Amino acid sequence: LSQINECDIVIQTFLDEYKSVIDSFDLSTLHRYKRKKNSRSKNAPKFDVEQYAYCLWGVNVFNIPGLKDSAVMQLLGELGHDFVEKFETAENFCSWCNLVPNNKISGGKILSSKLPKRKNLVGQIFRIAASPLSRDKGEMGNYYRRMKAKSGGIQANVATAHKIAKIFFTIVKKKIEYDPCKVGIDEKELIKIKMARLENTLEKLNRKLAEAS
């Protein structure tokens, strides 16, 4: 435990030095992420990662589902404050992260979907961040489960990691807050869609039953 605390101190020192040589953003405009009680991991850094991330990027990325202390701290170290200047689009960034599958398509259908055989630490951070979202009750969790039902667990993880990375790049690039409404439909809307499909199926069955009588 003491060694972990020592590492946290060293990391914080580096972040302080880094922040001192760049044009950092004003903390007075930071709107804190509303944490759930006891939501911090026991392995989370002891210093305020949320504050440092805002100083470097000018937007609170903690509002993106899956991106919490450890993941954001790693992204700070891997990407720096100006990474958005190195990519023209969010898709270019996702491709660099190795989160864009090489799809083999024939007749409009995907025959196979595999990631290129190369490692990218940033992409791995996003994939690890996406894994717990299979149990998330929000829009991102709904998206993960839809992808899993459609293509399987591995593809769902990559697709969700891709979405997180794309949102992450976009809000840092444009300095806009995360909007869950743009991720997908919520649980209530999903239930309404399922009910409409079931009612449509029931109506068709009733018609067939009437025709058979």
Backbone as ProteinMPNN parsed JSONL, in Angstrom:
{"seq_chain_A": "LSQINECDIVIQTFLDEYKSVIDSFDLSTLHRYKRKKNSRSKNAPKFDVEQYAYCLWGVNVFNIPGLKDSAVMQLLGELGHDFVEKFETAENFCSWCNLVPNNKISGGKILSSKLPKRKNLVGQIFRIAASPLSRDKGEMGNYYRRMKAKSGGIQANVATAHKIAKIFFTIVKKKIEYDPCKVGIDEKELIKIKMARLENTLEKLNRKLAEAS", "coords_chain_A": {"N_chain_A": [[0.825, -1.214, 0.0], [1.941, 1.232, 0.778], [3.804, 1.592, -1.246], [2.151, 2.007, -3.441], [0.98, 4.427, -2.713], [3.257, 6.019, -2.786], [3.795, 5.951, -5.517], [1.546, 7.305, -6.455], [2.083, 9.854, -5.467], [4.364, 10.53, -6.936], [3.308, 10.508, -9.538], [1.429, 12.571, -9.306], [3.159, 14.69, -8.902], [4.471, 14.817, -11.39], [2.245, 15.507, -12.979], [1.628, 18.017, -11.943], [3.919, 19.419, -12.714], [3.716, 19.201, -15.475], [1.285, 20.542, -15.948], [2.069, 23.087, -15.286], [3.548, 24.032, -17.42], [1.925, 24.313, -19.59], [-0.963, 25.839, -21.198], [-3.357, 25.748, -19.087], [-6.816, 24.937, -18.264], [-9.384, 26.907, -16.674], [-10.299, 26.114, -13.435], [-12.555, 27.022, -12.167], [-14.783, 26.75, -13.706], [-15.431, 24.136, -13.679], [-17.743, 21.562, -13.533], [-18.557, 19.292, -11.28], [-18.46, 15.701, -11.51], [-21.136, 13.697, -10.514], [-20.672, 11.517, -8.15], [-21.459, 8.136, -7.198], [-22.166, 6.891, -3.928], [-19.412, 5.531, -2.266], [-18.223, 4.78, -4.675], [-15.678, 4.941, -5.657], [-12.857, 3.12, -6.65], [-10.795, 0.893, -4.74], [-8.26, 0.923, -5.648], [-7.976, 3.32, -6.827], [-6.377, 6.438, -7.674], [-5.013, 8.618, -5.125], [-5.02, 11.325, -5.436], [-6.712, 14.166, -7.002], [-7.937, 13.256, -9.815], [-9.944, 14.009, -11.557], [-9.895, 16.792, -11.456], [-7.325, 17.399, -12.532], [-7.639, 16.351, -15.107], [-9.592, 18.022, -16.147], [-8.243, 20.462, -16.133], [-6.383, 19.997, -18.148], [-7.899, 19.278, -20.435], [-10.24, 20.779, -20.522], [-12.879, 20.012, -20.279], [-15.244, 17.914, -18.617], [-14.519, 14.723, -18.6], [-15.269, 12.663, -17.017], [-17.966, 12.353, -16.96], [-18.61, 10.659, -18.993], [-19.812, 7.428, -19.4], [-18.077, 4.725, -17.914], [-15.54, 5.877, -17.954], [-13.485, 6.458, -15.471], [-11.517, 7.14, -12.479], [-8.962, 5.558, -12.679], [-8.84, 4.858, -15.426], [-8.989, 7.4, -16.687], [-6.709, 8.618, -15.642], [-4.721, 7.05, -16.854], [-5.204, 7.702, -19.521], [-4.549, 10.406, -19.498], [-1.793, 10.206, -19.166], [-1.044, 8.818, -21.496], [-2.024, 10.312, -23.675], [-1.766, 13.127, -23.334], [-2.234, 16.767, -23.358], [-2.937, 17.828, -25.847], [-3.864, 16.033, -27.761], [-6.017, 15.921, -29.552], [-5.37, 17.543, -31.644], [-3.851, 16.069, -33.308], [-5.336, 14.406, -34.846], [-7.65, 14.294, -37.506], [-10.36, 13.63, -37.46], [-12.882, 12.089, -35.319], [-13.171, 9.449, -36.036], [-10.707, 8.882, -37.19], [-9.14, 8.969, -34.906], [-10.248, 6.807, -33.458], [-9.578, 4.727, -35.168], [-6.797, 4.794, -34.976], [-6.647, 4.021, -32.332], [-7.128, 1.379, -32.629], [-9.756, 0.392, -32.699], [-11.498, -0.043, -34.69], [-13.008, -2.392, -36.547], [-11.846, -4.693, -39.123], [-13.948, -5.167, -41.43], [-15.301, -7.797, -43.367], [-17.233, -7.703, -46.115], [-19.971, -8.867, -47.983], [-22.348, -8.698, -50.455], [-23.695, -6.813, -48.978], [-23.775, -7.85, -46.443], [-22.125, -8.506, -43.347], [-19.481, -10.614, -43.266], [-17.314, -11.347, -41.682], [-15.741, -9.936, -38.808], [-13.048, -8.498, -37.614], [-10.51, -7.192, -35.437], [-7.552, -5.422, -36.398], [-4.352, -7.049, -36.097], [-2.731, -5.657, -33.967], [-1.381, -3.921, -31.208], [-2.671, -1.405, -29.072], [-2.327, 0.769, -26.52], [-4.053, 2.794, -25.622], [-6.456, 2.115, -26.86], [-6.9, -0.311, -25.535], [-7.367, 0.637, -22.969], [-9.841, 1.897, -23.313], [-11.379, -0.349, -23.979], [-11.267, -1.871, -21.643], [-12.574, -0.1, -19.976], [-15.086, -0.245, -21.089], [-16.087, -2.771, -20.475], [-17.484, -3.16, -17.858], [-19.898, -1.946, -18.463], [-21.836, -3.575, -19.417], [-23.579, -4.109, -17.454], [-24.65, -1.716, -16.888], [-27.272, 0.639, -16.329], [-27.991, 2.723, -17.885], [-28.073, 4.611, -21.027], [-25.713, 3.866, -22.391], [-25.261, 1.327, -21.397], [-27.511, 0.034, -22.403], [-26.908, 0.163, -25.098], [-24.594, -1.452, -25.197], [-25.691, -3.975, -24.502], [-27.491, -4.371, -26.606], [-25.722, -4.599, -28.753], [-24.384, -6.903, -27.949], [-26.403, -8.83, -28.03], [-26.796, -8.831, -30.725], [-24.291, -9.358, -31.976], [-22.547, -10.7, -30.261], [-20.382, -11.088, -27.318], [-17.611, -10.196, -27.472], [-17.563, -8.552, -29.751], [-19.431, -6.679, -28.892], [-18.078, -5.459, -26.809], [-15.95, -4.206, -28.171], [-17.394, -2.522, -29.898], [-18.698, -0.857, -28.057], [-16.511, 0.259, -26.729], [-15.443, 1.64, -28.878], [-17.467, 3.535, -29.267], [-17.308, 4.965, -26.842], [-14.698, 6.006, -27.069], [-15.017, 7.609, -29.333], [-16.909, 9.498, -28.453], [-15.438, 10.604, -26.357], [-13.236, 11.801, -27.73], [-14.68, 13.675, -29.276], [-16.007, 15.393, -27.396], [-13.836, 16.526, -26.093], [-12.522, 17.743, -28.208], [-14.447, 19.611, -29.133], [-15.126, 20.876, -26.836], [-17.507, 20.406, -25.344], [-20.164, 19.317, -23.18], [-20.814, 15.941, -22.105], [-23.528, 14.23, -23.553], [-25.99, 12.111, -22.772], [-28.262, 11.527, -24.229], [-27.572, 11.389, -26.86], [-26.39, 9.003, -27.182], [-28.066, 6.821, -27.424], [-31.27, 5.167, -27.293], [-33.28, 5.215, -24.277], [-34.09, 3.046, -21.426], [-36.895, 2.972, -21.056], [-37.876, 3.675, -23.576], [-36.909, 1.522, -25.029], [-38.43, -0.559, -23.937], [-40.979, 0.241, -24.781], [-40.673, -0.064, -27.548], [-40.257, -2.833, -27.726], [-42.721, -3.713, -26.743], [-44.415, -2.74, -28.727], [-43.573, -4.3, -30.881], [-44.262, -6.852, -29.969], [-47.034, -6.566, -29.759], [-47.653, -6.202, -32.441], [-46.866, -8.674, -33.46], [-48.685, -10.316, -32.092], [-51.073, -9.392, -33.168], [-50.809, -10.238, -35.815], [-50.84, -13.02, -35.431], [-53.407, -13.347, -34.422], [-54.894, -12.667, -36.659], [-54.189, -14.761, -38.395], [-55.26, -16.869, -36.962], [-57.943, -16.259, -37.066], [-58.392, -16.548, -39.82], [-57.951, -19.244, -40.103], [-60.068, -20.374, -38.819]], "CA_chain_A": [[0.0, 0.0, 0.0], [2.831, 2.4, 0.846], [4.418, 1.768, -2.568], [1.116, 2.598, -4.3], [0.881, 5.836, -2.323], [4.461, 6.679, -3.293], [3.602, 6.111, -6.967], [0.56, 8.366, -6.63], [2.762, 11.118, -5.202], [5.242, 10.797, -8.082], [2.439, 10.84, -10.672], [0.881, 13.897, -9.053], [4.259, 15.649, -9.113], [4.625, 14.956, -12.837], [1.085, 16.227, -13.487], [1.798, 19.419, -11.545], [4.962, 19.988, -13.568], [3.156, 19.268, -16.827], [0.275, 21.592, -15.953], [2.724, 24.386, -15.137], [4.198, 24.452, -18.668], [0.924, 24.426, -20.654], [-2.079, 26.735, -20.889], [-4.4, 24.904, -18.52], [-8.148, 25.539, -18.207], [-9.791, 27.472, -15.385], [-11.062, 25.144, -12.645], [-13.785, 27.612, -11.642], [-15.904, 26.351, -14.572], [-15.592, 22.679, -13.592], [-18.936, 21.001, -12.902], [-18.127, 17.981, -10.801], [-19.213, 14.488, -11.773], [-21.844, 13.251, -9.314], [-20.286, 10.143, -7.852], [-22.269, 7.341, -6.29], [-21.507, 6.663, -2.651], [-18.442, 4.427, -2.263], [-18.001, 4.341, -6.061], [-14.255, 4.961, -5.958], [-12.146, 1.852, -6.49], [-9.755, 0.928, -3.712], [-6.988, 1.15, -6.342], [-8.018, 4.642, -7.459], [-5.356, 7.368, -7.169], [-5.417, 9.41, -3.963], [-5.162, 12.723, -5.826], [-7.929, 14.515, -7.731], [-7.742, 13.042, -11.248], [-10.981, 14.784, -12.247], [-9.418, 18.17, -11.533], [-6.211, 17.47, -13.478], [-8.16, 16.098, -16.455], [-10.285, 19.236, -16.597], [-7.217, 21.472, -16.396], [-5.71, 19.686, -19.407], [-8.792, 19.11, -21.58], [-11.275, 21.804, -20.535], [-14.212, 19.407, -20.232], [-15.226, 16.829, -17.631], [-14.702, 13.431, -19.27], [-15.801, 11.714, -16.049], [-19.391, 12.163, -17.223], [-18.757, 9.576, -19.97], [-19.874, 6.135, -18.709], [-16.9, 3.859, -18.039], [-14.295, 6.618, -17.739], [-13.347, 6.857, -14.076], [-10.189, 7.574, -12.047], [-7.798, 4.847, -13.227], [-8.84, 4.975, -16.886], [-8.681, 8.777, -17.064], [-5.308, 8.858, -15.312], [-3.924, 6.424, -17.907], [-5.382, 8.487, -20.747], [-3.75, 11.614, -19.322], [-0.398, 9.86, -19.404], [-0.823, 8.343, -22.861], [-2.453, 11.24, -24.724], [-1.375, 14.511, -23.147], [-3.296, 17.767, -23.409], [-3.229, 18.31, -27.204], [-3.962, 14.886, -28.685], [-7.041, 16.129, -30.583], [-4.755, 18.256, -32.766], [-3.11, 15.101, -34.115], [-6.287, 13.617, -35.622], [-8.615, 15.145, -38.2], [-11.725, 13.278, -37.065], [-13.031, 11.098, -34.254], [-12.956, 8.123, -36.627], [-9.257, 8.715, -37.309], [-8.674, 8.665, -33.557], [-10.687, 5.443, -33.135], [-8.776, 3.823, -35.987], [-5.474, 4.751, -34.332], [-6.829, 3.25, -31.089], [-7.398, -0.009, -33.013], [-11.119, 0.063, -32.293], [-12.313, -0.127, -35.902], [-12.798, -3.73, -37.12], [-11.714, -4.894, -40.568], [-15.129, -5.939, -41.805], [-15.397, -8.41, -44.69], [-18.634, -7.555, -46.476], [-20.372, -9.415, -49.281], [-23.787, -8.56, -50.646], [-24.259, -5.966, -47.929], [-23.74, -8.531, -45.155], [-20.806, -8.657, -42.742], [-19.105, -12.026, -43.185], [-16.451, -11.46, -40.512], [-15.377, -8.629, -38.261], [-11.912, -8.689, -36.715], [-9.606, -6.064, -35.264], [-6.193, -5.671, -36.883], [-3.5, -7.653, -35.071], [-1.742, -4.728, -33.428], [-1.784, -3.478, -29.881], [-2.671, 0.025, -28.799], [-2.648, 0.869, -25.103], [-5.227, 3.651, -25.449], [-7.605, 1.292, -27.22], [-7.11, -1.275, -24.457], [-7.97, 1.379, -21.852], [-11.261, 2.063, -23.629], [-12.038, -1.65, -23.934], [-11.416, -2.219, -20.225], [-13.612, 0.795, -19.451], [-16.391, -0.641, -21.631], [-16.526, -4.075, -19.964], [-18.532, -3.129, -16.817], [-21.124, -1.306, -18.936], [-22.847, -4.602, -19.727], [-24.536, -4.075, -16.337], [-25.07, -0.331, -16.697], [-28.703, 0.808, -16.577], [-28.199, 3.887, -18.74], [-28.088, 4.45, -22.482], [-24.53, 3.139, -22.845], [-25.499, -0.082, -21.071], [-28.477, -0.459, -23.385], [-26.17, -0.003, -26.355], [-23.733, -2.63, -25.039], [-26.504, -5.198, -24.529], [-28.011, -4.542, -27.967], [-24.622, -5.099, -29.57], [-24.1, -8.266, -27.514], [-27.465, -9.68, -28.568], [-26.668, -8.84, -32.182], [-23.028, -9.863, -32.516], [-21.736, -11.437, -29.296], [-19.726, -10.316, -26.269], [-16.371, -9.537, -27.891], [-17.924, -7.464, -30.662], [-20.118, -5.661, -28.099], [-17.051, -4.727, -26.067], [-15.236, -3.346, -29.121], [-18.324, -1.497, -30.379], [-18.931, 0.1, -26.966], [-15.24, 0.976, -26.552], [-15.378, 2.564, -30.017], [-18.402, 4.636, -29.001], [-16.734, 5.762, -25.753], [-13.55, 6.735, -27.622], [-15.53, 8.627, -30.258], [-17.505, 10.547, -27.624], [-14.324, 11.21, -25.635], [-12.537, 12.695, -28.662], [-15.58, 14.742, -29.719], [-16.272, 16.411, -26.374], [-12.581, 17.237, -25.834], [-12.259, 18.571, -29.391], [-15.415, 20.697, -29.257], [-15.343, 21.456, -25.5], [-18.935, 20.306, -25.014], [-20.417, 18.31, -22.148], [-21.367, 14.656, -22.544], [-24.992, 14.187, -23.636], [-26.4, 10.71, -22.895], [-29.355, 11.387, -25.198], [-27.005, 11.136, -28.185], [-25.822, 7.646, -27.208], [-29.083, 5.893, -27.905], [-32.552, 5.247, -26.592], [-33.213, 4.776, -22.895], [-34.76, 1.788, -21.094], [-38.342, 3.086, -21.266], [-38.122, 3.631, -25.012], [-36.682, 0.14, -25.454], [-39.598, -1.352, -23.532], [-42.075, 0.61, -25.671], [-40.413, -0.674, -28.854], [-40.499, -4.268, -27.574], [-44.167, -3.9, -26.606], [-45.014, -2.517, -30.044], [-43.265, -5.478, -31.697], [-45.073, -7.967, -29.469], [-48.43, -6.301, -30.139], [-47.729, -6.436, -33.877], [-46.82, -10.128, -33.635], [-49.956, -10.854, -31.597], [-52.101, -9.031, -34.14], [-50.641, -11.136, -36.966], [-51.28, -14.345, -35.021], [-54.866, -13.321, -34.313], [-55.432, -12.704, -38.026], [-54.023, -16.131, -38.9], [-56.207, -17.721, -36.233], [-59.283, -15.989, -37.609], [-58.445, -17.115, -41.162], [-57.951, -20.704, -39.995], [-61.324, -20.822, -38.194]], "C_chain_A": [[0.857, 1.26, 0.0], [3.483, 2.673, -0.502], [3.427, 2.396, -3.549], [0.982, 4.085, -3.996], [2.077, 6.635, -2.828], [4.346, 6.931, -4.794], [2.618, 7.237, -7.253], [1.2, 9.745, -6.446], [3.65, 11.52, -6.383], [4.414, 11.223, -9.299], [1.87, 12.244, -10.516], [1.94, 14.98, -9.28], [4.471, 15.903, -10.596], [3.473, 15.767, -13.438], [1.169, 17.716, -13.145], [2.827, 20.124, -12.43], [4.451, 20.179, -14.993], [2.164, 20.421, -16.943], [0.907, 22.981, -15.924], [3.331, 24.908, -16.438], [3.228, 24.526, -19.846], [-0.135, 25.449, -20.238], [-3.241, 25.881, -20.388], [-5.713, 25.672, -18.395], [-8.505, 25.935, -16.78], [-10.695, 26.492, -14.639], [-12.389, 25.71, -12.139], [-15.011, 27.221, -12.465], [-16.149, 24.842, -14.543], [-16.877, 22.324, -12.868], [-18.624, 19.548, -12.549], [-19.063, 16.857, -11.222], [-19.855, 14.02, -10.475], [-21.57, 11.773, -9.073], [-21.321, 9.452, -6.976], [-21.474, 7.096, -5.019], [-20.634, 5.413, -2.734], [-18.15, 3.894, -3.667], [-16.52, 4.303, -6.434], [-13.641, 3.591, -5.705], [-11.072, 1.993, -5.42], [-8.378, 1.165, -4.328], [-6.934, 2.523, -7.02], [-6.938, 5.541, -6.87], [-5.895, 8.209, -6.013], [-5.611, 10.887, -4.316], [-6.377, 12.911, -6.731], [-7.702, 14.441, -9.246], [-8.731, 13.887, -12.06], [-10.525, 16.228, -12.463], [-8.297, 18.319, -12.557], [-6.704, 17.283, -14.911], [-8.851, 17.336, -17.003], [-9.286, 20.339, -16.931], [-6.562, 21.261, -17.759], [-6.65, 19.727, -20.613], [-9.94, 20.106, -21.629], [-12.692, 21.29, -20.562], [-14.137, 18.225, -19.273], [-15.55, 15.493, -18.289], [-15.235, 12.37, -18.315], [-17.296, 11.462, -16.249], [-19.648, 11.072, -18.262], [-18.78, 8.248, -19.226], [-18.632, 5.298, -18.973], [-15.596, 4.565, -17.747], [-14.254, 7.144, -16.307], [-11.869, 7.039, -13.757], [-9.023, 6.885, -12.762], [-7.696, 5.002, -14.74], [-8.432, 6.376, -17.328], [-7.224, 9.108, -16.773], [-4.39, 8.253, -16.379], [-4.018, 7.206, -19.21], [-4.607, 9.798, -20.682], [-2.289, 11.341, -19.669], [-0.108, 9.481, -20.839], [-1.068, 9.409, -23.924], [-1.943, 12.664, -24.565], [-2.531, 15.473, -23.368], [-3.755, 18.115, -24.825], [-3.433, 17.192, -28.219], [-4.968, 15.114, -29.8], [-6.481, 16.846, -31.81], [-4.046, 17.304, -33.73], [-4.02, 14.248, -34.996], [-7.333, 14.536, -36.242], [-10.035, 14.892, -37.716], [-11.71, 12.279, -35.918], [-12.778, 9.69, -34.783], [-11.474, 7.851, -36.839], [-8.655, 8.332, -35.964], [-9.023, 7.231, -33.179], [-9.901, 4.405, -33.922], [-7.378, 3.677, -35.403], [-5.525, 3.935, -33.049], [-7.038, 1.757, -31.353], [-8.761, -0.465, -32.507], [-12.072, 0.012, -33.487], [-12.044, -1.469, -36.572], [-12.583, -3.69, -38.625], [-12.865, -5.79, -41.017], [-15.013, -6.491, -43.227], [-16.875, -8.463, -45.065], [-18.881, -8.12, -47.868], [-21.889, -9.326, -49.391], [-24.451, -7.741, -49.561], [-24.262, -6.587, -46.557], [-22.305, -8.656, -44.651], [-20.503, -10.142, -42.567], [-18.215, -12.278, -41.971], [-16.041, -10.052, -40.08], [-14.277, -8.828, -37.235], [-11.089, -7.418, -36.625], [-8.251, -6.399, -35.857], [-5.319, -6.204, -35.753], [-2.369, -6.7, -34.681], [-2.273, -4.192, -32.103], [-1.715, -1.957, -29.793], [-3.166, 0.197, -27.366], [-3.892, 1.717, -24.851], [-6.503, 2.878, -25.784], [-7.927, 0.272, -26.142], [-7.748, -0.607, -23.246], [-9.467, 1.539, -22.088], [-12.011, 0.731, -23.562], [-12.253, -2.113, -22.495], [-12.524, -1.373, -19.595], [-15.003, 0.368, -19.904], [-16.954, -1.897, -20.974], [-17.624, -4.002, -18.903], [-19.866, -2.575, -17.289], [-22.189, -2.307, -19.362], [-23.924, -4.634, -18.648], [-25.078, -2.671, -16.077], [-26.541, -0.16, -17.097], [-29.01, 1.998, -17.481], [-28.145, 3.563, -20.218], [-26.892, 3.66, -22.994], [-24.656, 1.65, -22.548], [-26.481, -0.72, -22.037], [-27.794, -0.743, -24.712], [-25.312, -1.266, -26.305], [-24.556, -3.915, -25.185], [-27.121, -5.444, -25.908], [-26.94, -5.119, -28.889], [-24.29, -6.553, -29.222], [-25.135, -9.244, -28.065], [-27.331, -9.849, -30.074], [-25.427, -9.584, -32.66], [-22.171, -10.659, -31.542], [-20.955, -10.512, -28.379], [-18.493, -9.55, -26.708], [-16.667, -8.341, -28.787], [-18.615, -6.331, -29.907], [-19.117, -4.813, -27.332], [-16.319, -3.752, -26.983], [-16.135, -2.21, -29.594], [-18.558, -0.43, -29.315], [-17.672, 0.915, -26.69], [-15.062, 2.013, -27.663], [-16.264, 3.773, -29.777], [-17.869, 5.554, -27.904], [-15.587, 6.625, -26.283], [-14.0, 7.874, -28.537], [-16.139, 9.801, -29.492], [-16.414, 11.324, -26.901], [-13.599, 12.22, -26.531], [-13.399, 13.905, -28.998], [-15.773, 15.815, -28.658], [-14.997, 17.181, -26.012], [-12.272, 18.197, -26.985], [-13.159, 19.809, -29.412], [-15.692, 21.409, -27.939], [-16.837, 21.525, -25.168], [-19.125, 19.2, -23.984], [-21.031, 17.052, -22.761], [-22.885, 14.688, -22.483], [-25.441, 12.742, -23.831], [-27.496, 10.483, -23.924], [-28.851, 11.06, -26.6], [-26.389, 9.748, -28.305], [-26.815, 6.672, -27.808], [-30.339, 6.043, -27.08], [-32.435, 4.694, -25.18], [-34.07, 3.531, -22.669], [-36.261, 1.842, -21.374], [-38.682, 3.004, -22.747], [-37.918, 2.223, -25.563], [-37.877, -0.745, -25.138], [-40.785, -1.051, -24.443], [-41.914, -0.039, -27.044], [-40.707, -2.175, -28.805], [-41.992, -4.564, -27.48], [-44.862, -3.737, -27.946], [-44.777, -3.718, -30.962], [-44.108, -6.673, -31.279], [-46.541, -7.803, -29.852], [-48.638, -6.558, -31.622], [-47.731, -7.93, -34.182], [-48.134, -10.771, -33.215], [-51.088, -10.576, -32.574], [-52.042, -9.939, -35.365], [-51.135, -12.543, -36.639], [-52.801, -14.427, -34.906], [-55.516, -13.37, -35.683], [-55.339, -14.093, -38.62], [-55.012, -17.079, -38.247], [-57.614, -17.537, -36.769], [-59.451, -16.595, -38.996], [-58.565, -18.645, -41.128], [-59.27, -21.241, -39.443], [-62.414, -21.053, -39.257]], "O_chain_A": [[0.546, 2.234, -0.686], [3.696, 3.827, -0.872], [3.809, 3.214, -4.386], [0.882, 4.906, -4.908], [1.934, 7.783, -3.248], [4.745, 7.986, -5.287], [2.821, 8.03, -8.172], [0.893, 10.683, -7.181], [3.689, 12.684, -6.78], [4.767, 12.171, -10.001], [1.832, 13.015, -11.475], [1.636, 16.057, -9.793], [4.632, 17.047, -11.023], [3.694, 16.615, -14.302], [0.822, 18.569, -13.963], [2.634, 21.268, -12.841], [4.723, 21.196, -15.631], [2.193, 21.182, -17.91], [0.352, 23.935, -16.469], [3.603, 26.103, -16.552], [3.648, 24.773, -20.976], [-0.194, 25.868, -19.082], [-4.018, 25.355, -21.185], [-5.726, 26.902, -18.417], [-7.994, 25.37, -15.813], [-11.738, 26.089, -15.155], [-13.261, 24.947, -11.722], [-16.142, 27.34, -11.995], [-16.979, 24.33, -15.296], [-17.084, 22.73, -11.725], [-18.453, 18.7, -13.425], [-20.28, 17.026, -11.286], [-19.187, 13.954, -9.443], [-22.16, 10.9, -9.71], [-21.968, 10.074, -6.134], [-20.243, 7.096, -5.041], [-21.072, 4.368, -3.217], [-17.864, 2.709, -3.838], [-16.154, 3.689, -7.437], [-13.881, 2.977, -4.665], [-10.512, 3.071, -5.22], [-7.44, 1.556, -3.634], [-5.962, 2.846, -7.704], [-6.615, 5.421, -5.689], [-7.094, 8.476, -5.938], [-6.283, 11.618, -3.589], [-6.992, 11.94, -7.172], [-7.325, 15.429, -9.877], [-8.387, 14.413, -13.119], [-10.747, 16.807, -13.527], [-8.309, 19.251, -13.361], [-6.245, 17.97, -15.823], [-8.713, 17.663, -18.182], [-9.468, 21.068, -17.907], [-6.224, 22.225, -18.445], [-6.251, 20.161, -21.694], [-10.562, 20.267, -22.68], [-13.62, 22.05, -20.838], [-13.084, 17.604, -19.133], [-16.717, 15.169, -18.508], [-15.616, 11.286, -18.755], [-17.828, 10.465, -15.76], [-20.78, 10.606, -18.4], [-17.844, 7.96, -18.481], [-18.187, 5.175, -20.115], [-14.631, 3.923, -17.332], [-14.899, 8.139, -15.975], [-11.046, 7.089, -14.671], [-8.193, 7.551, -13.38], [-6.616, 5.244, -15.277], [-7.62, 6.526, -18.242], [-6.573, 9.796, -17.558], [-3.397, 8.87, -16.765], [-3.025, 7.356, -19.921], [-4.068, 10.253, -21.691], [-1.638, 12.123, -20.361], [0.968, 9.789, -21.353], [-0.401, 9.418, -24.959], [-1.71, 13.346, -25.563], [-3.673, 15.05, -23.545], [-4.853, 18.645, -24.996], [-3.198, 17.387, -29.412], [-4.807, 14.564, -30.89], [-7.057, 16.763, -32.895], [-3.683, 17.695, -34.839], [-3.535, 13.455, -35.803], [-7.84, 15.446, -35.586], [-10.824, 15.827, -37.578], [-10.675, 11.7, -35.587], [-12.24, 8.84, -34.074], [-11.026, 6.714, -36.686], [-7.771, 7.479, -35.889], [-8.182, 6.514, -32.637], [-9.593, 3.33, -33.406], [-6.836, 2.573, -35.34], [-4.568, 3.239, -32.711], [-7.115, 0.963, -30.416], [-8.904, -1.559, -31.961], [-13.292, 0.022, -33.322], [-10.958, -1.672, -37.114], [-13.062, -2.791, -39.315], [-12.762, -7.017, -40.984], [-14.677, -5.768, -44.165], [-17.668, -9.162, -44.434], [-18.113, -7.886, -48.801], [-22.618, -9.817, -48.529], [-25.626, -7.94, -49.253], [-24.693, -5.955, -45.592], [-21.382, -8.885, -45.434], [-21.182, -10.839, -41.813], [-18.346, -13.306, -41.306], [-16.002, -9.118, -40.881], [-14.535, -9.273, -36.117], [-10.976, -6.662, -37.59], [-7.838, -7.558, -35.821], [-5.519, -5.855, -34.59], [-1.208, -6.916, -35.026], [-3.48, -4.037, -31.922], [-0.829, -1.319, -30.361], [-4.291, -0.185, -27.04], [-4.693, 1.401, -23.971], [-7.504, 2.978, -25.074], [-9.098, 0.015, -25.861], [-8.579, -1.214, -22.569], [-10.269, 1.34, -21.176], [-13.163, 0.695, -23.13], [-13.296, -2.679, -22.169], [-13.311, -1.865, -18.786], [-15.985, 0.588, -19.195], [-18.171, -2.071, -20.921], [-18.619, -4.716, -19.024], [-20.87, -2.716, -16.591], [-23.325, -1.922, -19.637], [-25.034, -5.115, -18.877], [-25.87, -2.464, -15.158], [-26.996, -0.743, -18.081], [-30.171, 2.247, -17.805], [-28.168, 2.398, -20.616], [-27.029, 2.87, -23.928], [-24.218, 0.812, -23.336], [-26.31, -1.87, -22.443], [-28.063, -1.752, -25.365], [-25.3, -2.054, -27.25], [-24.162, -4.83, -25.908], [-27.259, -6.592, -26.331], [-27.21, -6.006, -29.698], [-23.954, -7.342, -30.105], [-24.796, -10.341, -28.509], [-27.705, -10.882, -30.629], [-25.486, -10.346, -33.625], [-21.165, -11.24, -31.948], [-20.869, -9.308, -28.619], [-18.336, -8.38, -26.36], [-16.102, -7.261, -28.612], [-18.42, -5.159, -30.23], [-19.281, -3.598, -27.215], [-16.093, -2.6, -26.611], [-15.694, -1.064, -29.683], [-18.611, 0.76, -29.626], [-17.75, 2.118, -26.444], [-14.589, 3.123, -27.418], [-15.866, 4.905, -30.049], [-17.963, 6.776, -28.015], [-15.509, 7.818, -25.989], [-13.431, 8.965, -28.514], [-15.913, 10.959, -29.841], [-16.455, 12.552, -26.838], [-13.377, 13.363, -26.13], [-12.91, 15.034, -29.005], [-15.714, 17.007, -28.961], [-15.067, 18.36, -25.663], [-11.819, 19.32, -26.765], [-12.694, 20.918, -29.677], [-16.399, 22.417, -27.909], [-17.352, 22.568, -24.765], [-18.337, 18.257, -23.925], [-21.683, 17.107, -23.804], [-23.465, 15.12, -21.487], [-25.297, 12.194, -24.924], [-27.647, 9.374, -24.438], [-29.59, 10.527, -27.428], [-25.925, 9.353, -29.374], [-26.45, 5.805, -28.602], [-30.448, 6.954, -26.259], [-31.609, 3.822, -24.908], [-34.698, 3.023, -23.598], [-36.835, 0.873, -21.87], [-39.65, 2.349, -23.134], [-38.652, 1.779, -26.446], [-38.288, -1.572, -25.953], [-41.516, -1.961, -24.837], [-42.888, -0.506, -27.635], [-41.324, -2.724, -29.717], [-42.478, -5.536, -28.058], [-45.782, -4.487, -28.274], [-45.66, -4.11, -31.725], [-44.608, -7.417, -32.122], [-47.209, -8.768, -30.222], [-49.682, -7.074, -32.023], [-48.481, -8.402, -35.036], [-48.641, -11.663, -33.895], [-51.958, -11.421, -32.785], [-53.072, -10.361, -35.89], [-51.774, -13.187, -37.471], [-53.406, -15.443, -35.248], [-56.547, -14.016, -35.871], [-56.274, -14.564, -39.268], [-55.541, -17.982, -38.895], [-58.377, -18.492, -36.913], [-60.524, -17.102, -39.324], [-59.19, -19.255, -41.996], [-59.561, -22.429, -39.581], [-63.535, -21.431, -38.918]]}, "name": "protein", "num_of_chains": 1, "seq": "LSQINECDIVIQTFLDEYKSVIDSFDLSTLHRYKRKKNSRSKNAPKFDVEQYAYCLWGVNVFNIPGLKDSAVMQLLGELGHDFVEKFETAENFCSWCNLVPNNKISGGKILSSKLPKRKNLVGQIFRIAASPLSRDKGEMGNYYRRMKAKSGGIQANVATAHKIAKIFFTIVKKKIEYDPCKVGIDEKELIKIKMARLENTLEKLNRKLAEAS"}
